[in-house]
Amino acid sequence: MSDSKIVKLVDESSNRSSELPLISGTLGPACIDIGTLYKDTGHFTYDPGYGSTASTKSAITYIDGDEGVLLYRGYPIEQLAEKSSFLEVAYLLLNGELPKPAEFATFEHDITHHTMMHEAQKNFFQGFHHDAHPMAMLAAAVASLSAFYHDDLDVENPADRKMAAIRLIAKMPTIAAACFRYSIGWPMRYPRNNLEYVDRFLHMMFEVPSEPLQLNPVAAKALDLLFILHADHEQNASTSTVRLVGSTGANPYASIAAGITALWGPAHGGANEAVLKQLKEIGTPDNVETAVKRAKDKNDSFRLMGFGHRVYKNFDPRAKIIREMCHKVLAELGVNDPLLDVAMKLEEAALKDDYFVERKLYPNVDFYSGIIYKALGIPTEMFTVMFAIARTSGWIAHWIEQHETPGSRIGRPRQIYTGADVRNYTPGDKR
Ligand code: ACO
């Protein structure tokens, strides 16, 4: 993978230099391999936020932010969104190829038969305050899986790694639904093996003892699509967190729990919850102009949630797909949501405003996903949990890839120290 091309970096003050090879992947810009830079020149590199830094090689997902391209294992997201299902996409992310029918049947069977939570884990929930945020419960419950399955937690063993992937993808909806039901005081539901992945989740979320639940195919289709769109996104903050924790040799459940906490932040997966809160605050289309003005004001910390992306500087291809789905779902479910009017006015106003156009701030996937979740009856606090269910497939695919890569090292960035120079300790009475 190393190109014959070399970048030469000379430190003129010390006359030390480093010859740095270029590494190319299948697609995307070549990277300068700076592995020998410190040894050759005595310098580190500085890139807070990792705007110019590739942290790993990976064969899972490719993004071209300028062209608005997203590929899972080479397949365009538009094709997967139209033709595939979330579970098939999860198989693809994990295994690198689309499954043959028999392979998919085995995978689906394995997932279906690992959906139950350990009975003792159910008691775990009773310890949470009744109004605990579902993301707090989710992170704790997923970390606790390592306390239930410690017998097959050898991270060096491929069979154990595979089992962890199956368990995580299978149990995530069960745990997520338990978080929701605990927060509203409903009895937890066992997973139904006769239902498919997304229907099973909707059943665990919304079934009540007093009346049968009519599962809505429109809701299931929309949720499946959202799960596909959220399944992976290369080295984003939460996936990088999973890899950093994974690099220490930590078990998969601990690594994924760390990813969940990273996802929670409003600059990342928490944005879908923040979008809804912001649309509610804006309230009516008449207030959109003021909101846009505030977002542009450098003295105001207010940002338009659901706009902008670190990587997509053209458009977010997921947002294009989801925008269409959003209108379809609202029409088919007969939802007339005034927040959608606010959202559409906001989208229109921002897209023609010079500030947003110059900075290439387009609506991202979270801008629309929140509105769809709301239409499906999912409460705002659960939005990031929904994201986590889908992203678990990507996280665990990356965690496995990391462990399958020979020569992986613990992640350990360096720093530019800006604190006090060396000084001597002064006794208390001399300070
Ligand atoms: N509203 C108003 N201004 C914005 C916004 C926004 N949503 N996003 C960026 N800007 C402005 C910044 O103020 C900055 O302006 P300047 O150049 O005049 O200083 C410029 O655009 C570049 O912004 P950065 O913060 O440097 O962009 P970065 O790539 O670091 O941040 C991020 C990306 C975090 C997504 C940012 O756009 C943001 O906070 N958006 C809102 C939160 C959001 O929707 N997050 C979801 C991301 S998608 C996901 O995780 C699934």
Residues whose N, C-alpha, C, O or C-beta is under 5 A from the ligand:
A	BS01	ACO	P266 A267 H268 G269 A271 A295 F302 R303 L304 M305 G306 F307 G308 H309 R310 R359 N364
